[in-house]
Amino acid sequence: MEELIAKKYIKALSSGSDLAFMENVSEIFSALSDSFSDKKLVSILDNTHVNASDKSSILLDAVKSAQSDKVNNLIKLLVAHKRINIIPAIAKELQKNIANATKTYKGLVYSNSDIDTNVMSELSNGLSKKFDSTITLSSIKNDFNGIKVEVAGLGVEINLSKDRIDSQIIEHIIKAI
């Protein structure tokens, strides 16, 4: 639900704006979204005893580096409609929109072993060619028995599990007998 509301605000914010402005706004909202991990700030913003003008001034001080009336008006509108809690959703949707506009995506590669930088580069180049985009991959070592490539912005997930391959080979051998 928050994503739908965030998209409407972003649509209004982006009308008549260029990509550079939207990238700047995305950085500001990402930083503002990161501040929502501070429990003290969230408790102040959620507190019903703190009036709207104080909440507005706190958030406006946080975004004053943008020096934009559009951003300031958006913050005032969010405070007036008691929708401060969707700021992280706005940040996420802004990042998605900019990634789609620039065709630049970030992906993750999960594996239980270290992956060579050449392999990462080949995976990145292959996916970039396949999707006509620029895809940057980073590796995360976890307990997954195989390789899993995930590019969230494109909705792509490639999964090569050793366990799954072993079970399919066994099934094939059993069917052949």
Secondary structure, DSSP 8 states (H G I E B T S, - for coil): -HHHHHHHHHHHHHTT--HHHHHHHHHHHHHHHHGGG-HHHHHHHH-TTS-HHHHHHHHHHHTGGG--HHHHHHHHHHHHTT-GGGHHHHHHHHHHHHHHHHTEEEEEEEESS---HHHHHHHHHHHHHHHTSEEEEEEEE-S-SEEEEEETTTTEEEEEEHHHHHHHHHHHHHHH-
